[in-house]
Amino acid sequence: MTISETLLLDFDAEMSNTRTTLERIPEDAPSFKPHAKSMPFGRLAVHVSRLPNFGTMILSTPYLDMATAPLPSMTFESRAKLLTDFDAAAAEARACLAGATNEQLQQNWKLSWGDKTIAEGPRCLLYRTMFFNHLIHHRAQLGVYLRLNDLPVPGLYGPSADDSMGF
């Protein structure tokens, strides 16, 4: 089994879980923040929906300099747009991962801010840490935001208090 075939097993499951979470984002709570230092609900949801673009970048470029990279708008528009953007980004990331060779995945990738290196190492490692774990972390935050707004939290790895998953 190749590295990409192994990573795709997790990718498909986690993209499905992420879409399920994004489907629960309310249209009327984009400004909610559980703490002054927290990201607003809508902005966090947009960030999660677009994180697969970061996975694509890791897989298809030699580096990313955040000091010169154009930043897309993080404004929540609607749940429908959130899901459309996520579906497109996830499909592109999946295709990129499926086409990656072991050699490509073992090549170096670098994330920087100008001349300051944030992370550098094998592409397959930074794909997992900087994109995949990052996505799962922020998706978990969305679960907390849902709970704090008394909205149903999906069962992602088994039943939740709101979603018995047929049990």
Secondary structure, 3 states (H helix, E strand, C coil): CCHHHHHHHHHHHHHHHHHHHHCCCCCCCCCCCCCCCCCCHHHHHHHHHHHHHHHHHHHHCCEEECCCCCCCCCCCCCHHHHHHHHHHHHHHHHHHHHCCCHHHHHCEEEEEECCEEEEEEEHHHHHHHHHHHHHHHHHHHHHHHHHHCCCCCCCCCCCCCCCCCCC
